[in-house]
Amino acid sequence: MKLVILDRDGTINADSDDYVKSADEWVPLPGALEAIARLNHAGWHVAVATNQSGLGRGLYDVGALNAMHAKMHKLLSALGGRVDAVFYCPHNPEEKCGCRKPLPGLFEQISERFGMDLQGVPCVGDALRDLQAGTTVGCEPHLVLTGKGAAYKDRPLPETFPPATRVHADLAAFADYLIAAR
């Protein structure tokens, strides 16, 4: 199975320092949903791995999170695309759970759910922690220069990034790369 794992906030939708707390605040980045649909049409399954510490902080509840994801699924469906599964960490950083990126718990859940080793599976995110979580289980790291990744436009990545990290302008550019490469 061809699988790609995407971060959510800053990769698929606009991020906010105040947290994305409702379906109304969940706004897709330009071209991101179309990129997911193109990946699907090229035979790729898509899973999302996202930290949602706003749940643990009491900023929104699971109902609001489900509404955000329902909006994402509905907008994707209209484009002929889909996300196969969304995995999220509901904990705040102080809880020291194993599922909060940069730890690999969400990726381990994805591996178990899909019944596959994640060695070489592309993982895409806008932050170092997204790529650290993925590379811990053997994923191929891809940074998008949207969301937090915008800080790395026109400059080399710090040495803290995994050495094989590929950089893309946005999710659409990543989709172009992946479809052409495989």
N, C-alpha and C positions, 0 to 999 in steps of 0.2 A: 504494500500500500504506500502511495505517495502522500506524506503528511508534512504539513508545515505548522509551526506553533507561533502564534502572534501574541504580543502584549496588546492591551486594549488602549488605555488612556495615553495619548501622545503618539500612538501608532495607528490606531483605527479611528479614534475620535479625538476631538480637542481636549486637552488636559486643562486642569485648573488648580491653582494653588489653594483654592477654597474647596476643592473636591467637586467632582461631578456627582450631584446628589439626587437627580431626578431625570425622568425621560426627557423633559423639556430642556434640561441642561446638557443632555447627551447629543452632541452634534458631530456627525462624521467629518473627518478631514477631507478636503477636496480630492476626489479620485480614489479614496481608500476602499469604499465599498465596491466600486467597479473593479478594482485590483483583485479583491477577494473573488468576485464573480469570474474574472478571467482565469485566476488560479483554478477554481472549480472546473471551469470548462476545459482546462488543460489536464484534468484528471487528478488534481490535488485535493486532499481532504484538509480542512482547516480546524485547528483547535485554538482556543484562546486561554492564556494563562495570565491572570491579573491579580495584583494585590488590591484589595478593597478595604483598607483599614478604616475608611469612613464608617463601615458597619460597626467595627469594634469601638470606634470613638463615639458612636451614637448619633452620627450626623444624618443617617438615613437607615431604613430597615430593609429586610430581604424583599419585601413587596416592591419597594422603590427600585432595588437592583434588578429584580425580575422585569419590571416595566422598562428599564433601560435596555435590557437584553431583548425583550419582545420588540421594541422599536428597531433595534439593530437587525433582528431576524426578518422583520416585516420589510424594511428598506432593502435588505439583501435579496429577499425573495422577489421583489419587484424587478430586480436586475438579473434574475436567474441564478443567484448565488446563495451560498449558505455557509454557516459556521456549524460544524458537526457537534461541537461540545464546548462549553465554557467552564473552565475551572477557576475558582477564585479563592483567595485567602481572605477570610473575614476578620482576621486578628489585627490588633494594633501592634506596633513594634515592641512595646514593653512586654507583650505576652511571650516573646521568644519561642514561637512555634516553628515547626520544621517546614511549613508550607509557604511562608512569606519569602518572596524573592529578596535577596540573592540565594537563599537556600533552595534545594531542588525538589521539595515536597510536591509542588504542583506538577512538575515534570514527571515525577515518579507515578503520580496518579494518572497522568495521561498515558504513560507507558503501560500501566496495568489495564486501563480502560480499553486501549486499542490492541492490547496483547502483542506489543512489539518493543524491541530494543530501539532506543532513540539515537543510536550512533549514526551520525551524519544527517540527522533530520534538521532542516533549517529552522532556526528560531530567530524571530525578528522582534526588536524592541527599540525604544528610544532612550534607554538608560543602561548604564553599566550593569546594574543588578539583574536586568532581564537576561543579559548575555551570560553573566556568571552562573545563574541558575541553570541555564540550558547547557553550557559547556561542562558543568559538573557531571551531567549524564551523557555526554558525548555529542550534543547537538552542535551544528555548524552555526556560528554566530554572525548575525547581520544587524547592523545599526542603521536606523533611519534618522535622518536629520530633521525630524519633526518633533514636536513636544520638547522634552528635555534634550533631545539629540541636537536641536538647533544650535546649542552652545558650541558644537564641534564643527560648524560650517567653516570651510576655508582654513582649517588648521589640523595638524596631525593629532591622532588620538593619543591620549596619555598611555604610558606603559602599563597601566592597571587594566586596560582592556585585553581580552584574550588576543593572542598574537595573530590568529587567522581571521580576525573580524573584517568583514566586508562592509563597506559604507555605501548607502543609497540615499538619494535625495528624499525619497518618501516611499510609501508602500507600493505605489504604482511603479516606481523605478525598480523596486525589489522584484515585483511580479514580472516585469519585462525581463530582468536578468534571469530569474529562475526558469521561466518558460523557455527562453532562448538556450539556456545552459543544459536543460534536461528534457 
